[in-house]
Amino acid sequence: MDKAIESIPDLVISDLMMPEMDGVEMCERLKKDTRTNHIPLIMLTAKADRESKLESLETGADDYIIKPFDAEELEVRVSNLIELRKY
């Protein structure tokens, strides 16, 4: 969270399950903050259930990718999200 506010990255990739703050909470905070609400966010997770996916997307995640994932697919999704934000 602090790094995103400090550096304003082109994109954030987060795990859904993290020790101090879960990905949904981080996504909510980033999307509510005017300094970071424009940053696309991809949620990576081992949780394949529908509820987790919907909660993440409803919170503002731009994509939800289930582990294990294809690295090339992730690269394409990252590239697409960054490209969309250029316009």
DSSP file (Angstrom, degrees, kcal/mol; ACC not computed):
  #  RESIDUE AA STRUCTURE BP1 BP2  ACC     N-H-->O    O-->H-N    N-H-->O    O-->H-N    TCO  KAPPA ALPHA  PHI   PSI    X-CA   Y-CA   Z-CA
    1    1 A M     >        0   0    0      0, 0.0     4,-2.0     0, 0.0     5,-0.2   0.000 360.0 360.0 360.0 -50.1    0.0    0.0    0.0
    2    2 A D  H  >  +     0   0    0      1,-0.2     4,-2.6     2,-0.2     5,-0.2   0.901 360.0  52.1 -61.8 -41.1    2.7    2.4    1.0
    3    3 A K  H  > S+     0   0    0      1,-0.2     4,-2.9     2,-0.2     5,-0.4   0.891 107.9  51.9 -63.2 -39.3    4.8    1.6   -2.1
    4    4 A A  H  > S+     0   0    0      1,-0.2     4,-1.9     2,-0.2    -1,-0.2   0.905 113.3  43.8 -65.0 -40.6    1.8    2.2   -4.4
    5    5 A I  H  < S+     0   0    0     -4,-2.0    -2,-0.2     2,-0.2    -1,-0.2   0.890 117.2  47.1 -69.7 -39.2    1.2    5.6   -2.8
    6    6 A E  H  < S+     0   0    0     -4,-2.6    -2,-0.2    -5,-0.2    -3,-0.2   0.910 127.8  21.5 -69.2 -44.1    4.9    6.5   -2.8
    7    7 A S  H  < S-     0   0    0     -4,-2.9    -3,-0.2    -5,-0.2    -2,-0.2   0.602  85.1-142.7-106.0 -12.0    5.7    5.4   -6.4
    8    8 A I     <  -     0   0    0     -4,-1.9    -3,-0.1    -5,-0.4    -4,-0.1   0.961  29.2-152.9  43.8  74.4    2.3    5.5   -8.2
    9    9 A P        -     0   0    0      0, 0.0     3,-0.1     0, 0.0    -1,-0.1  -0.188  22.6-117.7 -72.1 166.3    3.1    2.4  -10.4
   10   10 A D  S    S-     0   0    0      1,-0.2     2,-0.3    29,-0.1    75,-0.1   0.753  95.8  -0.3 -71.6 -24.8    1.5    1.7  -13.8
   11   11 A L        -     0   0    0     28,-0.2     2,-0.4     2,-0.0    -1,-0.2  -0.979  63.6-140.8-163.3 149.3   -0.1   -1.4  -12.4
   12   12 A V  E     -a   41   0A   0     28,-2.5    30,-2.8    -2,-0.3     2,-0.5  -0.975   8.6-166.2-119.1 132.9   -0.4   -3.4   -9.2
   13   13 A I  E     +a   42   0A   0     -2,-0.4     2,-0.3    28,-0.2    30,-0.2  -0.984  20.6 175.4-114.6 123.7   -0.4   -7.2   -9.0
   14   14 A S  E     -a   43   0A   0     28,-2.8    30,-3.5    -2,-0.5     2,-0.3  -0.935  30.6-125.2-130.4 149.7   -1.5   -8.5   -5.6
   15   15 A D  E     -a   44   0A   0     -2,-0.3    30,-0.2    28,-0.2     8,-0.1  -0.674  20.4-135.2 -84.3 148.7   -2.2  -11.8   -4.0
   16   16 A L  S    S+     0   0    0     28,-1.7     7,-2.8    -2,-0.3     2,-0.7   0.894  94.2  54.4 -69.9 -40.2   -5.7  -12.1   -2.4
   17   17 A M        +     0   0    0     27,-0.3    -1,-0.2     5,-0.2     5,-0.1  -0.859  69.4 153.5-104.4 111.4   -4.3  -13.7    0.7
   18   18 A M        -     0   0    0     -2,-0.7    -4,-0.0     1,-0.1     5,-0.0  -0.912  46.7-117.5-132.6 159.1   -1.6  -11.7    2.5
   19   19 A P  S    S+     0   0    0      0, 0.0     3,-0.1     0, 0.0    -1,-0.1   0.922 103.6  24.7 -68.8 -48.3   -0.6  -11.6    6.1
   20   20 A E  S    S+     0   0    0      1,-0.3     2,-0.3     2,-0.0     0, 0.0   0.855 135.3   8.0 -89.4 -36.3   -1.3   -8.0    7.3
   21   21 A M  S    S-     0   0    0      4,-0.0    -1,-0.3     3,-0.0     2,-0.0  -0.979  77.1-126.3-147.4 127.9   -4.0   -6.9    4.8
   22   22 A D     >  -     0   0    0     -2,-0.3     4,-2.2    -3,-0.1    -5,-0.2  -0.290  30.8-105.9 -74.6 166.3   -5.8   -9.1    2.3
   23   23 A G  H  > S+     0   0    0     -7,-2.8     4,-2.6     1,-0.2     5,-0.2   0.821 117.9  56.0 -61.9 -33.8   -5.9   -8.2   -1.3
   24   24 A V  H  > S+     0   0    0     -8,-0.5     4,-2.6     2,-0.2    -1,-0.2   0.929 109.0  46.6 -65.4 -44.6   -9.6   -7.1   -1.2
   25   25 A E  H  > S+     0   0    0      2,-0.2     4,-2.3     1,-0.2    -2,-0.2   0.915 113.6  48.8 -63.7 -42.1   -8.8   -4.6    1.6
   26   26 A M  H  X S+     0   0    0     -4,-2.2     4,-2.7     2,-0.2    -2,-0.2   0.920 111.1  50.3 -63.3 -42.7   -5.8   -3.3   -0.3
   27   27 A C  H  X S+     0   0    0     -4,-2.6     4,-2.7     2,-0.2     5,-0.2   0.926 109.7  51.1 -60.7 -45.5   -7.8   -2.9   -3.5
   28   28 A E  H  X S+     0   0    0     -4,-2.6     4,-1.5     1,-0.2    -1,-0.2   0.925 112.2  46.6 -57.3 -45.7  -10.5   -1.0   -1.6
   29   29 A R  H  X S+     0   0    0     -4,-2.3     4,-1.1     1,-0.2    -2,-0.2   0.914 113.5  47.7 -65.6 -43.0   -8.0    1.4   -0.1
   30   30 A L  H  < S+     0   0    0     -4,-2.7     3,-0.3     1,-0.2     6,-0.3   0.908 113.2  47.9 -64.5 -40.9   -6.2    1.9   -3.5
   31   31 A K  H  < S+     0   0    0     -4,-2.7    -1,-0.2     1,-0.2    -2,-0.2   0.724 111.9  49.7 -75.4 -21.3   -9.5    2.5   -5.3
   32   32 A K  H  < S+     0   0    0     -4,-1.5     2,-0.5    -5,-0.2    -1,-0.2   0.642  93.7  86.7 -88.2 -16.2  -10.8    5.0   -2.7
   33   33 A D  S >X S-     0   0    0     -4,-1.1     4,-1.9    -3,-0.3     3,-1.4  -0.750  71.5-147.1 -89.3 123.3   -7.6    7.1   -2.6
   34   34 A T  T 34 S+     0   0    0     -2,-0.5     4,-0.2     1,-0.3    -1,-0.1   0.726  97.8  59.3 -63.5 -20.8   -7.6    9.8   -5.3
   35   35 A R  T 34 S+     0   0    0      1,-0.1    -1,-0.3     2,-0.1    -4,-0.1   0.754 122.9  19.6 -75.9 -23.5   -3.8    9.4   -5.7
   36   36 A T  T X4 S+     0   0    0     -3,-1.4     3,-1.8    -6,-0.3    -2,-0.2   0.421  89.6 102.1-127.0  -1.4   -4.1    5.7   -6.6
   37   37 A N  T 3< S+     0   0    0     -4,-1.9    -3,-0.1     1,-0.3    -2,-0.1   0.663  81.9  57.0 -67.4 -13.4   -7.6    5.1   -7.8
   38   38 A H  T 3  S+     0   0    0     -4,-0.2    -1,-0.3    -8,-0.1    -2,-0.1   0.566  81.2 106.1 -89.0  -9.8   -6.6    5.1  -11.5
   39   39 A I  S <  S-     0   0    0     -3,-1.8   -28,-0.2    -9,-0.2   -29,-0.1  -0.568  72.8-126.5 -76.7 123.9   -4.0    2.3  -11.1
   40   40 A P        -     0   0    0      0, 0.0   -28,-2.5     0, 0.0     2,-0.4  -0.416  25.6-155.6 -67.3 146.1   -5.1   -1.0  -12.6
   41   41 A L  E     -a   12   0A   0     19,-0.3    21,-2.4   -30,-0.2    22,-1.2  -0.989  10.4-163.1-130.8 128.9   -5.0   -3.9  -10.2
   42   42 A I  E     -ab  13  63A   0    -30,-2.8   -28,-2.8    -2,-0.4     2,-0.6  -0.942  12.8-148.3-108.9 128.9   -4.7   -7.6  -11.0
   43   43 A M  E     -ab  14  64A   0     20,-2.4    22,-3.3    -2,-0.5     2,-0.4  -0.867  10.6-166.6 -98.0 122.1   -5.6  -10.1   -8.2
   44   44 A L  E     +ab  15  65A   0    -30,-3.5   -28,-1.7    -2,-0.6     2,-0.3  -0.901  23.8 150.5-104.1 136.7   -3.6  -13.3   -8.2
   45   45 A T  E     - b   0  66A   0     20,-2.0    22,-3.7    -2,-0.4   -30,-0.0  -0.998  55.6-137.0-162.6 158.1   -5.0  -16.1   -6.0
   46   46 A A  S    S+     0   0    0     -2,-0.3     2,-0.8    20,-0.2    20,-0.1   0.500  80.4 103.4 -90.6  -8.9   -5.4  -19.8   -5.4
   47   47 A K        +     0   0    0      1,-0.2    -2,-0.0    -3,-0.0   -31,-0.0  -0.664  42.8 172.9 -81.2 110.8   -9.0  -19.1   -4.4
   48   48 A A        +     0   0    0     -2,-0.8    -1,-0.2    18,-0.1    18,-0.1   0.379  34.2 122.1 -99.1   3.1  -11.1  -20.2   -7.4
   49   49 A D     >  -     0   0    0      1,-0.1     4,-1.8     4,-0.0     3,-0.2  -0.359  67.8-125.3 -73.3 150.0  -14.5  -19.8   -5.8
   50   50 A R  H  > S+     0   0    0      1,-0.2     4,-2.8     2,-0.2     5,-0.2   0.856 106.2  57.3 -60.2 -40.5  -17.1  -17.5   -7.4
   51   51 A E  H  > S+     0   0    0      1,-0.2     4,-2.6     2,-0.2    -1,-0.2   0.904 106.9  47.5 -62.4 -43.5  -17.6  -15.4   -4.2
   52   52 A S  H  > S+     0   0    0      2,-0.2     4,-2.2     1,-0.2    -1,-0.2   0.907 113.5  48.8 -64.4 -41.2  -13.9  -14.5   -3.9
   53   53 A K  H  X S+     0   0    0     -4,-1.8     4,-2.5     2,-0.2     5,-0.2   0.945 113.5  45.4 -64.2 -48.2  -13.8  -13.5   -7.5
   54   54 A L  H  X S+     0   0    0     -4,-2.8     4,-2.9     1,-0.2     5,-0.2   0.904 111.5  52.6 -63.6 -41.5  -16.9  -11.4   -7.4
   55   55 A E  H  X S+     0   0    0     -4,-2.6     4,-1.5    -5,-0.2    -1,-0.2   0.920 111.6  46.7 -60.5 -43.5  -15.8   -9.7   -4.2
   56   56 A S  H  X>S+     0   0    0     -4,-2.2     5,-2.4     2,-0.2     4,-0.7   0.929 115.3  44.7 -64.4 -45.8  -12.5   -8.8   -5.7
   57   57 A L  H ><5S+     0   0    0     -4,-2.5     3,-0.7     1,-0.2    -2,-0.2   0.886 112.4  51.6 -67.8 -38.3  -14.0   -7.5   -9.0
   58   58 A E  H 3<5S+     0   0    0     -4,-2.9    -1,-0.2     1,-0.2    -2,-0.2   0.793 105.4  57.0 -67.6 -27.3  -16.8   -5.6   -7.1
   59   59 A T  H 3<5S-     0   0    0     -4,-1.5    -1,-0.2    -5,-0.2    -2,-0.2   0.674 132.0 -90.2 -77.2 -17.7  -14.1   -3.9   -5.0
   60   60 A G  T <<5S+     0   0    0     -4,-0.7   -19,-0.3    -3,-0.7    -3,-0.2   0.423  71.6 151.4 124.8   0.2  -12.4   -2.6   -8.1
   61   61 A A      < -     0   0    0     -5,-2.4    -1,-0.3    -6,-0.2   -19,-0.2  -0.395  36.4-150.0 -60.2 138.4   -9.9   -5.2   -9.2
   62   62 A D  S    S+     0   0    0    -21,-2.4     2,-0.3     1,-0.2   -20,-0.2   0.708  75.8   9.6 -84.8 -21.4   -9.5   -5.0  -12.9
   63   63 A D  E     -b   42   0A   0    -22,-1.2   -20,-2.4    -7,-0.1     2,-0.4  -0.984  59.0-151.5-155.2 157.6   -8.7   -8.7  -13.4
   64   64 A Y  E     -b   43   0A   0     -2,-0.3     2,-0.5   -22,-0.2   -20,-0.2  -0.964  16.4-174.0-137.0 113.0   -8.7  -11.9  -11.3
   65   65 A I  E     -b   44   0A   0    -22,-3.3   -20,-2.0    -2,-0.4     2,-0.4  -0.944  15.1-141.5-118.4 127.1   -6.3  -14.6  -12.2
   66   66 A I  E     -b   45   0A   0     -2,-0.5   -20,-0.2   -22,-0.2   -18,-0.1  -0.693  34.7 -87.9 -91.2 134.1   -6.3  -18.0  -10.5
   67   67 A K  S    S+     0   0    0    -22,-3.7     2,-0.1    -2,-0.4     3,-0.0  -0.542 107.2  50.4 -78.3 148.8   -3.1  -19.9   -9.7
   68   68 A P  S    S+     0   0    0      0, 0.0     2,-0.3     0, 0.0    -2,-0.1   0.626  86.5 176.4 -71.1 148.7   -1.4  -21.7  -11.2
   69   69 A F        -     0   0    0     -2,-0.1     2,-0.6    -4,-0.1    -2,-0.1  -0.808  36.2-106.7-121.8 161.1   -1.4  -19.2  -14.0
   70   70 A D     >  -     0   0    0     -2,-0.3     4,-2.2     1,-0.1     5,-0.2  -0.774  23.3-147.1 -86.9 121.9    0.3  -19.0  -17.4
   71   71 A A  H  > S+     0   0    0     -2,-0.6     4,-2.3     1,-0.2    -1,-0.1   0.865  98.3  52.7 -59.8 -39.0    3.1  -16.4  -17.4
   72   72 A E  H  > S+     0   0    0      2,-0.2     4,-2.1     1,-0.2    -1,-0.2   0.900 108.5  50.3 -65.8 -39.7    2.5  -15.4  -21.0
   73   73 A E  H  > S+     0   0    0      2,-0.2     4,-2.5     1,-0.2    -2,-0.2   0.913 109.9  51.0 -63.3 -42.3   -1.2  -14.8  -20.3
   74   74 A L  H  X S+     0   0    0     -4,-2.2     4,-2.7     1,-0.2    -2,-0.2   0.920 108.6  51.8 -60.5 -43.9   -0.3  -12.6  -17.3
   75   75 A E  H  X S+     0   0    0     -4,-2.3     4,-2.6     1,-0.2    -1,-0.2   0.904 110.6  48.1 -59.2 -42.8    2.1  -10.6  -19.5
   76   76 A V  H  X S+     0   0    0     -4,-2.1     4,-2.6     2,-0.2    -1,-0.2   0.911 112.2  48.4 -66.3 -42.3   -0.6  -10.0  -22.1
   77   77 A R  H  X S+     0   0    0     -4,-2.5     4,-2.4     2,-0.2    -2,-0.2   0.913 112.4  49.1 -64.3 -42.0   -3.2   -9.0  -19.5
   78   78 A V  H  X S+     0   0    0     -4,-2.7     4,-2.4     2,-0.2     5,-0.2   0.947 112.5  48.1 -59.9 -49.4   -0.7   -6.6  -17.8
   79   79 A S  H  X S+     0   0    0     -4,-2.6     4,-2.5     1,-0.2    -2,-0.2   0.905 111.6  50.1 -59.3 -43.8    0.1   -5.1  -21.2
   80   80 A N  H  X S+     0   0    0     -4,-2.6     4,-2.4     2,-0.2    -1,-0.2   0.919 110.9  48.2 -62.9 -44.8   -3.5   -4.7  -22.1
   81   81 A L  H  X S+     0   0    0     -4,-2.4     4,-1.3     2,-0.2    -1,-0.2   0.901 113.6  46.8 -65.2 -40.4   -4.4   -3.0  -18.9
   82   82 A I  H  X S+     0   0    0     -4,-2.4     4,-0.6    -5,-0.2    -1,-0.2   0.915 112.2  50.7 -66.7 -41.6   -1.5   -0.6  -19.1
   83   83 A E  H >< S+     0   0    0     -4,-2.5     3,-1.1    -5,-0.2     4,-0.4   0.898 106.7  54.8 -62.8 -41.4   -2.3    0.2  -22.7
   84   84 A L  H >< S+     0   0    0     -4,-2.4     3,-1.0     1,-0.2    -1,-0.2   0.850 104.4  54.9 -60.1 -35.4   -6.0    0.9  -21.9
   85   85 A R  H 3< S+     0   0    0     -4,-1.3    -1,-0.2     1,-0.2    -2,-0.2   0.625  91.2  74.0 -76.8 -12.9   -4.9    3.5  -19.3
   86   86 A K  T <<        0   0    0     -3,-1.1    -1,-0.2    -4,-0.6    -2,-0.2   0.737 360.0 360.0 -71.5 -20.7   -2.8    5.4  -21.8
   87   87 A Y    <         0   0    0     -3,-1.0    -1,-0.2    -4,-0.4    -2,-0.2   0.430 360.0 360.0-100.5 360.0   -5.9    6.9  -23.5
